[in-house]
Amino acid sequence: MHLHLQIIGTLLIALALVHIIFPRYFNWGTELKSLSLINRQMMTVHTFFIAFTVFLMGLLCWVATEDIIETDLGNNIALGLGIFWGIRLFVQLFVYSADLWRGKKRETAVHILFVLLWSYFSSVFLYTAFQQHICNVLIMYRIVE
């Protein structure tokens, strides 16, 4: 589990840094021109804080790996992160319109990559949150010694 949390930490830090290119890549200078000043600034500020939060999640996975795995507080944090990324997976699958990616090779590849990424994040965090409970049940029913 240590390795998985460190891999996720690295991926989250990389994901946070990718947010730096969003304004240029998505052509926000032109695309957001018709919005009011407050809405344009909210896009920029919210993108920054999303990126900062994702960066901190990644950093947490690196510097508190043992605590996440072995403490009740860490397990509760893992549960919260598992729920967060599970909801993000739901949004990827059921909120974003398939028109954004269907029939487009690059966009379909990115969609599939994100489905796999959010699935990986949520499953590792949720397993981490419940691993002690799972082990106790397996021992209780003598499935493992």
MIZAMAR-422172 format. One line per 4 residues: their letters; for each residue x, z, y of N, C-alpha, C, O, CB. Coordinates in nm, 4 decimals. Each point is the difference from the previous one (the first is absolute). Glycine has a CB too. Example, Ala and Ser with C-alpha at 12.3 -4.5 7.8 and 13.67 -1.06 7.14 Angstrom:
// residues 2
AS	1.3190/0.7800/-0.5690/-0.0890/0.0000/0.1190/0.0900/0.0000/0.1200/0.1036/0.0665/-0.0019/-0.2928/0.0581/-0.1154; 0.1542/-0.1966/0.2223/0.0820/0.0060/0.1190/-0.0770/0.0730/0.1090/0.0509/0.0169/0.1108/0.0675/-0.2314/-0.1736
This chain:
// residues 145
MHLH	0.0824/0.0000/-0.1201/-0.0824/0.0000/0.1201/0.0863/0.0000/0.1258/-0.0386/-0.0548/0.1033/-0.1412/0.1757/-0.2289; 0.2971/-0.0588/0.1156/0.0898/0.0023/0.1158/0.0296/-0.1419/0.0477/-0.0104/-0.0316/0.1185/0.1122/0.2465/-0.2009; -0.0648/-0.2986/-0.0131/0.0357/-0.1376/0.0336/-0.1176/-0.0734/0.0635/0.0177/-0.0725/0.0979/0.1472/0.0712/-0.2862; -0.2841/0.0193/0.1337/-0.1174/-0.0682/0.0552/-0.0271/0.0446/0.1442/-0.0312/-0.0825/0.0858/-0.0655/0.0649/-0.3179
LQII	0.1086/0.1467/0.2581/-0.0222/0.0482/0.1367/0.1065/-0.0530/0.0950/-0.0303/-0.0294/0.1157/-0.0773/0.2356/-0.2075; 0.2302/-0.2189/0.0459/0.1055/-0.0547/0.0861/-0.0194/-0.1501/0.0218/0.0265/-0.0508/0.1090/0.1315/0.2278/-0.1922; -0.2036/-0.2473/-0.0191/-0.0321/-0.1427/0.0184/-0.1129/-0.0140/0.1017/0.0074/-0.0828/0.0908/0.0653/0.0302/-0.3284; -0.1775/0.1338/0.2219/-0.1115/-0.0045/0.0948/0.0490/0.0357/0.1400/-0.0396/-0.0639/0.0975/-0.1226/0.1245/-0.2812
GTLL	0.2476/0.0403/0.1945/0.0555/0.0365/0.1305/0.0701/-0.1170/0.0658/-0.0196/-0.0264/0.1187/0.0462/0.2594/-0.1988; 0.0544/-0.3026/0.0037/0.0715/-0.1168/0.0528/-0.0979/-0.1089/0.0427/0.0149/-0.0588/0.1072/0.1808/0.1123/-0.2551; -0.2964/-0.0806/0.0635/-0.0992/-0.1027/0.0321/-0.0811/0.0370/0.1241/-0.0309/-0.0865/0.0820/0.0182/0.0277/-0.3250; -0.0215/0.1863/0.2570/-0.0765/0.0428/0.1174/0.0819/-0.0125/0.1282/-0.0523/-0.0420/0.1033/-0.0768/0.1988/-0.2489
IALA	0.2560/-0.1209/0.1394/0.0865/-0.0147/0.1181/0.0126/-0.1480/0.0361/-0.0067/-0.0361/0.1175/0.1351/0.2464/-0.1795; -0.1103/-0.2954/-0.0380/0.0076/-0.1446/0.0262/-0.1314/-0.0509/0.0593/0.0007/-0.0787/0.0947/0.1639/0.0524/-0.2842; -0.2770/0.0711/0.1338/-0.1309/-0.0403/0.0520/-0.0170/0.0433/0.1455/-0.0529/-0.0750/0.0821/-0.0426/0.0912/-0.3138; 0.1398/0.1029/0.2625/-0.0086/0.0487/0.1382/0.0815/-0.0900/0.0932/-0.0458/-0.0346/0.1089/0.0144/0.2714/-0.1925
LVHI	0.1500/-0.2740/0.0416/0.0872/-0.0825/0.0846/-0.0549/-0.1412/0.0187/0.0228/-0.0630/0.1033/0.1720/0.1972/-0.1824; -0.2677/-0.1838/-0.0219/-0.0597/-0.1339/0.0110/-0.1016/-0.0047/0.1144/-0.0233/-0.1063/0.0576/0.0569/0.0707/-0.3052; -0.0934/0.1487/0.2805/-0.0973/0.0038/0.1095/0.0614/-0.0435/0.1336/-0.0725/-0.0401/0.0910/-0.0467/0.2243/-0.2113; 0.2499/-0.1767/0.1324/0.0678/-0.0403/0.1235/-0.0283/-0.1464/0.0334/-0.0105/-0.0365/0.1171/0.1902/0.2056/-0.1630
IFPR	-0.1918/-0.2517/-0.0565/-0.0189/-0.1436/0.0249/-0.1467/-0.0397/0.0166/-0.0279/-0.1150/0.0337/0.2351/0.0751/-0.1635; -0.3003/0.1300/0.1075/-0.1428/-0.0349/0.0049/-0.0418/-0.0695/0.1295/-0.0640/-0.1050/-0.0067/0.0227/0.2988/-0.1407; 0.0745/-0.1402/0.2644/-0.0477/-0.0661/0.1228/0.0421/-0.1470/0.0097/-0.0796/-0.0852/0.0394/0.0891/0.3068/0.0725; 0.1141/-0.2503/-0.1474/0.0473/-0.1385/0.0083/-0.0573/-0.0842/-0.1140/-0.0487/-0.1109/0.0226/0.2600/0.1906/0.0882
YFNW	-0.2054/-0.0265/-0.2339/-0.0454/-0.0756/-0.1166/-0.1484/-0.0359/0.0109/-0.0393/-0.1121/-0.0326/0.2129/0.2281/-0.1062; -0.2550/-0.0221/0.1840/-0.1437/-0.0239/0.0112/-0.0404/-0.0526/0.1374/-0.1186/-0.0102/0.0317/0.0835/0.1901/-0.1986; 0.1358/-0.2133/0.2482/-0.0221/-0.0632/0.1296/-0.0958/0.0808/0.0878/-0.0934/-0.0544/0.0588/0.1350/-0.1670/-0.1661; -0.0164/0.3521/0.1148/-0.0889/0.0868/0.0749/-0.0023/-0.0323/0.1497/-0.1010/0.0224/0.0667/0.1438/0.1533/-0.2368
GTEL	0.0673/-0.2280/0.2225/0.0025/-0.0357/0.1419/-0.1131/-0.0942/0.0356/-0.0631/0.0151/0.1046/0.3091/0.0157/-0.1037; -0.2719/-0.1266/-0.0859/-0.1070/-0.0971/0.0221/-0.1325/0.0487/-0.0588/-0.1042/-0.0061/0.0652/0.2745/-0.1778/-0.0672; -0.1645/0.2319/-0.1215/-0.1211/0.0383/-0.0722/-0.0768/0.1139/0.0681/-0.1230/0.0027/-0.0031/0.2356/-0.0761/-0.2060; -0.0409/0.1654/0.2694/-0.0658/0.1177/0.0581/-0.0268/-0.0126/0.1501/-0.0510/0.0931/0.0624/0.1621/0.0416/-0.2373
KSLS	-0.0767/-0.2500/0.2323/-0.0165/-0.0193/0.1448/-0.1429/0.0211/0.0472/-0.0229/0.0495/0.1104/0.2104/-0.2090/-0.1189; -0.2824/0.1224/-0.0744/-0.1405/0.0104/0.0415/-0.0524/0.1445/-0.0058/-0.1088/0.0286/0.0499/0.0744/-0.2626/-0.1326; 0.1108/0.3232/0.0229/-0.0426/0.1402/-0.0068/0.0276/0.0713/0.1319/0.0846/-0.0418/0.0791/-0.0408/0.0433/-0.3263; -0.1165/0.1057/0.2682/0.0265/0.0823/0.1187/0.1356/0.0685/-0.0165/0.0527/0.0089/-0.1109/-0.3018/0.0285/0.1492
LINR	0.3044/0.0103/0.0714/0.1300/0.0671/-0.0015/0.0006/0.1169/-0.0974/0.0964/0.0165/-0.0748/-0.0607/-0.0847/0.3124; -0.1411/0.1498/-0.2386/-0.0035/0.1160/-0.0895/0.0029/-0.0435/-0.1461/0.0677/0.0626/-0.0816/-0.1956/0.0658/0.2547; 0.0560/-0.2339/-0.2067/-0.0013/-0.0467/-0.1390/0.1346/-0.0597/-0.0412/0.0448/0.0213/-0.1127/-0.2901/-0.0652/0.1343; 0.3099/-0.0302/0.0677/0.1339/-0.0530/-0.0295/0.0980/0.1137/-0.0222/0.0784/-0.0026/-0.0948/-0.1268/-0.2021/0.2311
QMMT	0.0441/0.3046/-0.0487/0.0938/0.1117/-0.0128/-0.0313/0.0850/-0.1231/0.0907/0.0533/-0.0638/-0.0630/-0.0512/0.3131; -0.1559/0.0103/-0.2823/-0.0349/0.0742/-0.1219/0.0579/-0.0689/-0.1234/0.0471/0.0676/-0.0915/-0.2584/0.0146/0.2014; 0.2085/-0.2137/-0.1140/0.0596/-0.0730/-0.1134/0.1483/0.0331/-0.0123/0.0495/0.0279/-0.1092/-0.2171/-0.2141/0.1383; 0.2369/0.1830/0.0825/0.1442/0.0277/-0.0003/0.0289/0.1451/-0.0376/0.0845/0.0271/-0.0854/-0.0529/-0.2033/0.2604
VHTF	-0.1016/0.2684/-0.1114/0.0237/0.1428/-0.0249/-0.0383/0.0366/-0.1431/0.0749/0.0710/-0.0672/-0.1162/-0.0211/0.3106; -0.0733/-0.0966/-0.2909/-0.0418/0.0325/-0.1365/0.0945/-0.0607/-0.1028/0.0289/0.0626/-0.1020/-0.2660/-0.0508/0.1797; 0.2847/-0.1313/-0.0523/0.0969/-0.0602/-0.0913/0.1273/0.0832/-0.0047/0.0567/0.0213/-0.1072/-0.1519/-0.2487/0.1541; 0.1403/0.2745/0.0687/0.1187/0.0859/0.0026/-0.0228/0.1262/-0.0824/0.0850/0.0368/-0.0811/-0.0257/-0.1257/0.3082
FIAF	-0.1729/0.1558/-0.2074/-0.0231/0.1257/-0.0706/-0.0263/-0.0196/-0.1489/0.0338/0.0870/-0.0803/-0.1236/0.0054/0.2916; 0.0306/-0.2041/-0.2492/-0.0124/-0.0317/-0.1425/0.1389/-0.0174/-0.0600/0.0306/0.0561/-0.1051/-0.2550/-0.1670/0.1435; 0.3078/0.0331/0.0289/0.1366/-0.0217/-0.0486/0.0777/0.1316/-0.0063/0.0728/0.0243/-0.0962/-0.0767/-0.2563/0.1929; -0.0109/0.3154/0.0032/0.0706/0.1282/0.0047/-0.0466/0.0913/-0.1134/0.0814/0.0672/-0.0634/-0.0567/-0.0897/0.3132
TVFL	-0.1549/0.0249/-0.2751/-0.0546/0.0809/-0.1093/0.0497/-0.0500/-0.1351/0.0390/0.0799/-0.0851/-0.2422/-0.0316/0.2235; 0.2022/-0.1790/-0.1585/0.0496/-0.0584/-0.1248/0.1489/0.0308/-0.0164/0.0451/0.0304/-0.1105/-0.2183/-0.2146/0.1246; 0.2496/0.1766/0.0946/0.1421/0.0351/-0.0034/0.0181/0.1454/-0.0435/0.0845/0.0301/-0.0843/-0.0376/-0.1985/0.2661; -0.1264/0.2581/-0.1239/0.0110/0.1420/-0.0354/-0.0401/0.0255/-0.1447/0.0587/0.0860/-0.0656/-0.1050/-0.0271/0.3033
MGLL	-0.0522/-0.1318/-0.2884/-0.0357/0.0114/-0.1417/0.1201/-0.0378/-0.0867/0.0316/0.0679/-0.0977/-0.2738/-0.1203/0.1506; 0.3080/-0.0568/-0.0155/0.1176/-0.0445/-0.0748/0.1128/0.1013/0.0063/0.0648/0.0290/-0.1006/-0.1293/-0.2637/0.1471; 0.0872/0.2878/0.0722/0.1041/0.1014/0.0177/-0.0311/0.1246/-0.0831/0.0893/0.0574/-0.0623/-0.0441/-0.1446/0.2944; -0.1707/0.1283/-0.2326/-0.0423/0.1151/-0.0799/0.0304/-0.0223/-0.1481/0.0469/0.0908/-0.0687/-0.2276/-0.0417/0.2366
CWVA	0.1541/-0.1692/-0.2159/0.0281/-0.0307/-0.1409/0.1487/0.0128/-0.0313/0.0368/0.0364/-0.1117/-0.2338/-0.1904/0.1087; 0.2815/0.1247/0.0990/0.1448/0.0102/-0.0209/0.0520/0.1424/0.0118/0.0787/0.0445/-0.0835/-0.0585/-0.2743/0.1705; -0.0634/0.3014/0.0157/0.0618/0.1308/0.0263/-0.0698/0.1149/-0.0720/0.0570/0.1086/-0.0108/0.0132/-0.1961/0.2312; -0.1915/0.0666/-0.2697/-0.0721/0.1096/-0.0655/-0.0492/-0.0401/-0.1388/-0.1048/0.0467/-0.0446/0.0357/0.0378/0.2696
TEDI	0.1431/-0.1697/-0.2926/-0.0404/-0.0489/-0.1316/-0.0293/0.1156/-0.0952/-0.1057/0.0038/-0.0631/0.2437/-0.2095/0.0995; -0.0446/0.2995/-0.0465/-0.0168/0.1152/-0.0901/-0.1232/0.0808/0.0368/-0.0774/0.0391/-0.0875/0.3248/-0.0298/0.0544; -0.2660/0.0158/0.1612/-0.1140/0.0797/0.0446/-0.1323/-0.0692/-0.0306/-0.0960/0.0654/-0.0407/0.2388/0.0319/0.2205; -0.1487/-0.2276/-0.1609/-0.1223/-0.0749/-0.0281/-0.0367/0.0137/-0.1475/-0.1174/0.0144/-0.0344/0.1712/-0.1771/0.2198
IETD	0.0463/0.1583/-0.2716/-0.0229/0.0042/-0.1445/-0.0272/0.1408/-0.0501/-0.0855/0.0197/-0.0864/0.2318/-0.2179/0.0635; -0.0747/0.2960/0.0762/0.0045/0.1318/-0.0654/-0.0780/0.1116/0.0688/-0.0141/0.1078/-0.0578/0.2322/-0.1770/-0.0224; -0.2690/0.0478/0.2005/-0.0705/0.1091/0.0677/-0.1484/-0.0330/0.0164/-0.0397/-0.1166/0.0002/0.2517/0.1774/0.1209; -0.2925/0.0437/-0.1075/-0.1429/-0.0212/0.0229/-0.0237/-0.0757/0.1303/-0.0824/-0.0913/0.0053/0.0317/0.3013/-0.1327
LGNN	0.1236/-0.1717/0.2325/-0.0142/-0.0708/0.1272/0.0376/-0.1470/-0.0164/-0.0703/-0.0884/0.0490/0.1202/0.3013/0.0762; 0.0602/-0.2384/-0.1938/0.0420/-0.1380/-0.0242/-0.1030/-0.0780/-0.0791/-0.0268/-0.1163/0.0302/0.2620/0.1919/-0.0241; -0.2939/-0.0118/-0.1081/-0.1042/-0.0656/-0.0787/-0.1225/-0.0300/0.0860/-0.0635/-0.1042/-0.0166/0.1463/0.2216/-0.1892; -0.1164/-0.0263/0.2981/-0.1124/-0.0245/0.0902/0.0299/-0.1137/0.0963/-0.0881/-0.0802/0.0310/0.0241/0.3203/-0.0493
IALG	0.1875/-0.2476/0.0657/0.0401/-0.1128/0.0861/-0.0073/-0.1297/-0.0794/-0.0481/-0.1014/0.0507/0.1994/0.2521/0.0853; -0.1036/-0.1480/-0.2608/-0.0067/-0.1189/-0.0858/-0.1451/-0.0420/-0.0220/-0.0304/-0.1193/-0.0009/0.2444/0.1883/-0.1128; -0.3034/0.0277/0.0960/-0.1415/-0.0312/-0.0159/-0.0536/-0.0703/0.1249/-0.0694/-0.1012/-0.0101/0.0425/0.2997/-0.1431; 0.0592/-0.1448/0.2694/-0.0436/-0.0627/0.1245/0.0543/-0.1408/0.0152/-0.0724/-0.0908/0.0407/0.0605/0.3154/0.0623
LGIF	0.1388/-0.2431/-0.1352/0.0602/-0.1333/0.0100/-0.0595/-0.0946/-0.1038/-0.0194/-0.1183/0.0279/0.2314/0.2212/0.0584; -0.2410/-0.0517/-0.2055/-0.0636/-0.0827/-0.1026/-0.1380/-0.0464/0.0429/-0.0368/-0.1156/-0.0209/0.1649/0.2384/-0.1528; -0.2046/-0.0324/0.2340/-0.1330/-0.0369/0.0512/0.0141/-0.1015/0.1131/-0.0729/-0.0990/0.0044/-0.0184/0.3263/-0.0680; 0.1853/-0.2024/0.1552/0.0230/-0.0909/0.1123/0.0287/-0.1418/-0.0500/-0.0643/-0.0954/0.0437/0.1525/0.2878/0.0932
WGIR	0.0084/-0.2064/-0.2284/0.0381/-0.1332/-0.0480/-0.1071/-0.0588/-0.0915/-0.0119/-0.1222/-0.0092/0.2530/0.1874/0.0267; -0.3194/0.0194/-0.0855/-0.1130/-0.0505/-0.0776/-0.1062/-0.0610/0.0898/-0.0570/-0.1043/-0.0321/0.1025/0.2768/-0.1413; -0.0721/-0.1076/0.2860/-0.0950/-0.0555/0.0968/0.0554/-0.1288/0.0596/-0.0745/-0.0951/0.0238/-0.0114/0.3263/0.0286; 0.2167/-0.2341/-0.0284/0.0619/-0.1230/0.0532/-0.0150/-0.1135/-0.1007/-0.0222/-0.1145/0.0393/0.1879/0.2511/0.0942
LFVQ	-0.1539/-0.1064/-0.2626/-0.0215/-0.1005/-0.1047/-0.1447/-0.0495/0.0029/-0.0248/-0.1203/-0.0087/0.2036/0.2282/-0.1337; -0.2739/-0.0158/0.1546/-0.1408/-0.0371/0.0096/-0.0224/-0.0955/0.1172/-0.0692/-0.1009/-0.0138/0.0036/0.3218/-0.0879; 0.1240/-0.1888/0.2164/-0.0133/-0.0861/0.1184/0.0583/-0.1385/-0.0276/-0.0593/-0.1015/0.0366/0.0713/0.3040/0.1133; 0.1045/-0.2058/-0.2146/0.0637/-0.1283/-0.0322/-0.0917/-0.0855/-0.0867/-0.0096/-0.1212/0.0192/0.2360/0.2294/-0.0042
LFVY	-0.2934/-0.0446/-0.1100/-0.0821/-0.0740/-0.0954/-0.1404/-0.0321/0.0505/-0.0546/-0.1056/-0.0321/0.1848/0.2152/-0.1449; -0.1897/-0.0185/0.2562/-0.1424/-0.0139/0.0289/-0.0368/-0.0092/0.1481/-0.1151/-0.0290/0.0325/0.0805/0.1520/-0.2396; 0.1291/-0.0990/0.2967/-0.0318/-0.0067/0.1428/0.0550/-0.1281/0.0616/-0.0727/-0.0709/0.0696/0.0740/0.3217/-0.0576; 0.1261/-0.2815/-0.0364/0.0543/-0.1262/0.0502/-0.0720/-0.1166/-0.0660/-0.0221/0.0000/-0.1211/0.2464/0.1077/0.1614
SADL	-0.2598/-0.2047/0.0383/-0.0684/-0.1179/-0.0518/0.0952/-0.0827/-0.0863/0.1162/-0.0204/0.0353/-0.2674/0.0176/0.1667; 0.1002/-0.0438/-0.3146/0.0782/-0.0888/-0.0866/0.0331/-0.1316/0.0705/0.0919/-0.0709/-0.0410/-0.2013/0.1744/-0.1597; 0.0349/-0.1363/0.3063/0.0284/-0.1214/0.0773/0.1388/0.0057/0.0635/0.0581/-0.1032/0.0334/-0.3033/0.0774/0.0117; 0.2975/0.1468/-0.0288/0.1332/0.0145/0.0593/0.1107/-0.0474/-0.0935/0.1081/-0.0360/0.0467/-0.1945/0.2281/0.0848
WRGK	0.0621/-0.1928/-0.2616/0.1067/-0.0340/-0.0943/-0.0374/-0.1052/-0.1044/0.0879/-0.0712/-0.0485/-0.0068/0.2996/0.0831; -0.2073/-0.2397/-0.0700/-0.0394/-0.0921/-0.1071/0.0348/-0.1439/0.0355/-0.0333/-0.0489/0.1079/-0.1516/0.2048/-0.1717; 0.2536/-0.2236/-0.0305/0.0377/-0.1391/0.0189/0.1259/-0.0197/0.0840/0.0377/-0.1134/0.0297/-0.2760/0.0603/-0.0507; 0.3032/0.1629/0.0592/0.1229/-0.0064/0.0796/0.1098/0.0691/-0.0802/-0.0074/0.1202/-0.0254/-0.1209/-0.1219/0.2478
KRET	0.2297/-0.0741/-0.2620/0.1012/0.0524/-0.0916/0.0712/0.1239/0.0544/0.0064/0.1022/-0.0683/0.0241/-0.3334/-0.0161; 0.0224/0.2234/0.2049/0.0763/0.1125/0.0549/-0.0885/0.1221/0.0205/0.0382/0.1114/-0.0360/0.1159/-0.2730/0.1479; -0.2714/0.1413/-0.0546/-0.0911/0.1109/0.0262/-0.0507/0.0629/-0.1293/-0.0185/0.1215/-0.0070/-0.0482/-0.2317/0.2204; 0.0439/0.0273/-0.3167/-0.0415/0.0525/-0.1300/0.1122/0.0836/-0.0607/-0.0252/0.1068/-0.0558/-0.1266/-0.3054/0.0209
AVHI	0.2748/0.1506/0.0455/0.1148/0.0756/-0.0524/0.0135/0.1347/0.0713/0.0274/0.1019/-0.0633/0.0895/-0.3182/0.0078; -0.1362/0.2159/0.1867/0.0083/0.1248/0.0772/-0.1139/0.0935/-0.0402/0.0204/0.1204/-0.0153/0.0886/-0.2429/0.2086; -0.2284/0.0670/-0.2102/-0.1145/0.0810/-0.0427/0.0289/0.0661/-0.1351/-0.0220/0.1201/-0.0161/-0.1348/-0.2734/0.1423; 0.2050/0.0772/-0.2214/0.0317/0.0534/-0.1329/0.1115/0.1043/0.0094/-0.0064/0.1038/-0.0658/-0.0638/-0.3222/-0.0396
LFVL	0.1718/0.1911/0.1864/0.1087/0.0959/0.0193/-0.0541/0.1329/0.0523/0.0383/0.1061/-0.0493/0.1212/-0.2956/0.0940; -0.2482/0.1844/0.0550/-0.0553/0.1232/0.0559/-0.0898/0.0721/-0.1003/0.0010/0.1230/-0.0055/0.0104/-0.2257/0.2328; -0.0880/0.0293/-0.3058/-0.0821/0.0640/-0.1032/0.0906/0.0753/-0.0973/-0.0285/0.1141/-0.0363/-0.1487/-0.2949/0.0577; 0.2859/0.1170/-0.0632/0.0941/0.0654/-0.0915/0.0684/0.1196/0.0663/0.0166/0.1049/-0.0622/0.0205/-0.3248/-0.0523
LWSY	0.0021/0.2036/0.2401/0.0688/0.1071/0.0727/-0.0908/0.1206/0.0181/0.0401/0.1124/-0.0304/0.0991/-0.2832/0.1488; -0.2615/0.1495/-0.0692/-0.0915/0.1126/0.0222/-0.0384/0.0642/-0.1328/-0.0194/0.1215/-0.0061/-0.0690/-0.2323/0.2143; 0.0771/0.0315/-0.3148/-0.0279/0.0552/-0.1337/0.1142/0.0887/-0.0467/-0.0223/0.1093/-0.0522/-0.1154/-0.3111/-0.0031; 0.2597/0.1544/0.0744/0.1188/0.0762/-0.0388/0.0074/0.1305/0.0787/0.0188/0.1068/-0.0582/0.1017/-0.3206/0.0020
FSSV	-0.1353/0.2051/0.1886/0.0067/0.1209/0.0833/-0.1057/0.1014/-0.0437/0.0315/0.1164/-0.0245/0.0551/-0.2535/0.2175; -0.2114/0.0927/-0.2028/-0.1071/0.0953/-0.0308/0.0161/0.0578/-0.1403/-0.0229/0.1194/-0.0193/-0.1303/-0.2447/0.1729; 0.1916/0.0451/-0.2511/0.0124/0.0530/-0.1361/0.1156/0.0984/-0.0120/-0.0141/0.1018/-0.0676/-0.0826/-0.3141/-0.0198; 0.2105/0.1853/0.1509/0.1125/0.0936/-0.0067/-0.0352/0.1308/0.0703/0.0268/0.1078/-0.0531/0.1348/-0.3009/0.0460
FLYT	-0.2210/0.1848/0.1253/-0.0355/0.1227/0.0720/-0.1061/0.0799/-0.0757/0.0102/0.1223/-0.0094/0.0454/-0.2358/0.2262; -0.1563/0.0463/-0.2704/-0.1052/0.0714/-0.0728/0.0538/0.0595/-0.1294/-0.0356/0.1122/-0.0358/-0.1356/-0.2654/0.1350; 0.2560/0.0798/-0.1692/0.0614/0.0560/-0.1215/0.0833/0.1229/0.0359/-0.0053/0.1016/-0.0692/0.0106/-0.3310/-0.0384; 0.0707/0.2197/0.2149/0.0813/0.1136/0.0446/-0.0886/0.1201/0.0315/0.0332/0.1131/-0.0354/0.1392/-0.2716/0.1278
AFQQ	-0.2841/0.1339/-0.0263/-0.0905/0.1087/0.0375/-0.0578/0.0698/-0.1221/-0.0205/0.1214/0.0016/-0.0345/-0.2442/0.2076; 0.0288/0.0476/-0.3141/-0.0681/0.0562/-0.1169/0.0892/0.0168/-0.1222/-0.0490/0.0387/-0.1062/-0.1558/-0.1420/0.1922; 0.3345/0.0752/-0.0741/0.0864/0.0012/-0.1183/0.0012/0.1344/-0.0712/-0.0021/0.0043/-0.1230/0.1413/-0.1756/0.2332; -0.1360/0.2803/-0.0358/0.0026/0.1316/-0.0628/-0.1302/0.0261/-0.0749/0.0012/0.0560/-0.1095/0.1529/0.0274/0.2894
HICN	-0.2656/-0.1240/-0.1210/-0.1307/0.0174/-0.0657/-0.0078/-0.0859/-0.1258/-0.0516/0.0444/-0.1026/-0.0563/0.0050/0.3253; 0.1585/-0.1709/-0.2151/-0.0006/-0.0900/-0.1152/0.0845/0.0590/-0.1123/-0.0416/0.0002/-0.1158/0.0096/-0.1994/0.2674; 0.1501/0.2491/-0.1175/0.0884/0.0606/-0.1007/-0.0661/0.1214/-0.0643/0.0076/0.0175/-0.1216/0.1931/-0.0982/0.2492; -0.2653/0.1643/-0.0474/-0.0678/0.1186/-0.0538/-0.1104/-0.0386/-0.0977/-0.0156/0.0643/-0.1038/0.0677/0.0586/0.3153
VLIM	-0.1286/-0.2267/-0.1799/-0.1067/-0.0454/-0.0892/0.0595/-0.0533/-0.1294/-0.0506/0.0304/-0.1080/-0.0952/-0.0855/0.3056; 0.2525/-0.0238/-0.1887/0.0639/-0.0551/-0.1197/0.0540/0.1104/-0.0896/-0.0114/-0.0075/-0.1224/0.0703/-0.1982/0.2508; -0.0004/0.3080/-0.0677/0.0521/0.1135/-0.0770/-0.1163/0.0791/-0.0606/0.0069/0.0405/-0.1161/0.1972/-0.0273/0.2667; -0.3101/0.0090/-0.0736/-0.1141/0.0767/-0.0457/-0.0629/-0.0646/-0.1246/-0.0393/0.0695/-0.0936/-0.0016/0.0076/0.3307
YRIV	0.0322/-0.2079/-0.2369/-0.0575/-0.0690/-0.1146/0.1042/-0.0435/-0.1018/-0.0268/-0.0799/-0.0896/-0.1546/0.0040/0.2378; 0.2999/0.1304/-0.1317/0.1116/-0.0213/-0.0951/0.0322/-0.1476/-0.0204/0.0384/-0.0425/-0.1089/-0.1039/0.2532/-0.0057; 0.0491/-0.2872/0.2212/0.0361/-0.1412/-0.0056/0.1513/-0.0130/0.0145/0.0620/-0.0876/-0.0603/-0.2869/0.0193/0.1566; 0.2829/0.1561/-0.0161/0.1458/0.0097/0.0123/0.0382/0.1466/-0.0131/-0.0819/0.0888/0.0235/0.0947/-0.2952/0.1259
E	0.1075/0.2302/-0.1855/0.0490/0.1386/-0.0127/0.0843/0.0371/0.1194/0.0501/0.1122/0.0077/-0.0530/-0.1309/-0.2564
